[in-house]
Amino acid sequence: MFNENFGTATIGDFDVDNDTIAISRNLFGSVAEILAAATDAGPDTIITSPATQDAIVLKGVSPAQLHGFEFQLL
């Protein structure tokens, strides 16, 4: 689970069809906010929390591959 102030984390083997990322509601209020924060960084996606500037880097995943069911807010 990603809680606030974790800094930057890189996930190199994220499978958009089978994996889920648990994120604290202190970072994002909704899954729609997570998707809106996902930016294209070449072959990767960077999701940056506007509240804390913590960032998750998904290697080899484009923002277009994310649909929302990959995230769980806790």
HUBELUR-V581939 format. One record per backbone hydrogen bond with DSSP energy under -1.0 kcal/mol. NH is the residue of the N-H (numbers start at 1). CO is the residue of the C=O. Records with the same first field share a line. If there is no record, write none. Layout:
BEGIN
NH: CO / CO
END
This chain:
BEGIN
2: 22
9: 55
11: 57
18: 15
19: 15
21: 70
23: 72
24: 2
27: 24
28: 24
34: 30
35: 31
36: 32
37: 33
39: 46
41: 44
44: 41
45: 58
46: 39
47: 56
48: 37
49: 54
53: 49
55: 7
56: 47
57: 9
58: 45
59: 11
61: 58
65: 62
66: 63
71: 68
72: 21
74: 23
END
